Amino acid sequence: MTELFDTAVTSLLHLPEVLDRLAAADGDRRSGGHHGSHHHGHARLHGLGGAGAGGAPVDIVESPGEYSFLLDVPGFSKSDIQVTLEEEDRVLVMKGGSGNNSNGKRKREEEEEGEGCRYIRLERRASPRSFVRKFRLPEDADTGGIAARCENGVLTVTVKKQPPPEKKAKSVQVTIA
């Protein structure tokens, strides 16, 4: 009976994490089919893949001079994170994998093995071991102006915008017939 109770309590303690994962996957599925006017001009950045399946939640900010991508990546070191550009498709790829680094991982297994120790409540989230996010950049993104920095567990990738092409007025000579 005690074993069954412990299993039930442990399952309930992990429930918030499970519900968050399900909600993220459902949100990605629902937003996947909406384009155009539903995004009120924000459909210019097309996400490929989602936060639910091995991704990290991302905020995307557009300012007059650049696009900024902000990802929470607690526990990842600078060497664990890779930002690349697939130039032929204009796809920005942000990857992270902790490899052998265990700084961001929770050590549930080791803590549970302690003599007489068990979790009573689990509210902190375990850091993801890896993530991959891909975004197709809009035409006005300057693929030569990409910078990335990771500070205090937040990865910030900025993509400069190209200045809009100058509108040149063409003079047409009027001939009188």
N, C-alpha and C positions, 0 to 999 in steps of 0.2 A: 504493500500500500504506500509506503514512504517513497519507494522508487517511482511509482506512478505519479505521486504528488510532485516530486522533484522534477520529473519530466514535464508535467503540465505547467509548473511555475516557470521553468526555463523557457518553454515555448511562449508563454505569455510575456516574458521579459524581452524576448526578441521580436514581438509583434509590431512595435512601432517601426523598426527597421524594415520589416517585411511589407507593411502597409505603405511606407514611403517609396519603396522600390516599385510596388504595384501602381501607385498613383503616378509616379514619374513615367512608367511605361505606358500607362493609359493616356496621359497627357501628350506624349510623343505621338501615339497612334492617332489620337483625335486631331492634332494640329497638322498631321502629315498631309491631309488632303486639302487644306485651305491655302489658297494662293490669291494673288491679285489684290482686289480692293479690301478683302477682309483684314489685311495686315496694315492698311493705312500707310502705304509707302515703305513698309519695312520688309517687303518680300524681296528686296534687292540682295540680301544675304541669304543664300539658300543653305540650310544645314543638311549635311549628309550623315546619316546615322543619328543616334539620339543619346540622351543622358541615361536612359533606362538600361541600355545594353552596353555596359562597360564604358560609359561616358562619364563626364563630370559636368555638373550644371554650369552653364555659362551665361553671363550677362553681356550683351552687345550694345555698345553706346556709339551713336553717330553724332559727331560734332562737325562744324563747318570744314575743318581741315583734316579729319581723320576718323577712322573706325577703331574702336577699342574693344577687345575681347577680354573679359575678366573671369578667371576660373579659380575656384577654391581648390588648392592642392596641398592640404596639410600633410606634413611628414615627408614630402618629396624634397630631395636636394636638387640643386641646379643641374647636377650631372644625370639625374633621373628623368629630366624633361627635355623633349626634343620638339622644336617648331620648324616645320619645313613648308615649302611651297611647291606644289605640283604645277609647274608653269604652263604646260600645254592646256590644262583644264582650269587654271586660275583657282586651284583649291588649296586653301590654307589648312594644314594638318598640325594638330597639337597632340602630342603623345606623352605619356608618363608611365614609367614602370619602376618600381622600387628595387627590383633585382634582389641583391643580398642585403640591402639596407632595410632594417626592421624598425627604424625610428617612428614611422607613422602607423605601425600596426598595433592593434590591441593584442595583448597576450592572454586571451581568455583561457586557452588550453593550459598554459603553465600555471595561471592563477587558480584554475579549478582543481588542479592536481594537488594543491597545498593541503596539508593535513587539516581536516575539519573546516575548510573554507568553502563557501558557496556564494554565488551572487544572490543578493536580495532584490536589487533593482539595477537595470542597465538602461541608462538614458543617453550616454555618450555613444556616438556613432564610431564604428570602426572605419579607419581611413581606407579608401580603396587601394588595392595593390597596383592597379594600372588603370589608365583611361586612354581613350582615343576620341578626338572630336575633329570633324572636317567641315569646312564651310567654303562654298563657292563664292569667290569675291566678285563684286560688281565691276562693271567696266571702268568706273572712275577710280578704282583702287590702284595706287602706285605700287606695283609688285617689287620695285626696287627700294621702297621706303618702309620696310617692315622691321620692327624692333620688338624685343621681348625681354621682360625682366620678371624675376620671381622674388617677392619680398613678403615676409611674414605669412607665408602659406598662401599667397595669392599670386597667380600667374597673370601678368598683364601683357597682352600682345597688341601693339598699335600698328595700324596700316595707314599710311598717309594717303590722302586723296590727290589725284592729279587735278591741276587747275582746269576749270571748264574751258573748252576751246573758245578762242575769241571769235566773236561774230563779226565778220568783215562785210562791210557794205560794198557791193560791186556797182560801179558806175556804168551805166548803159548810155551810149551815145545815141541821141535821137537824130534821126535824119529826116529831113523835110523833103517830101516828094512832090 
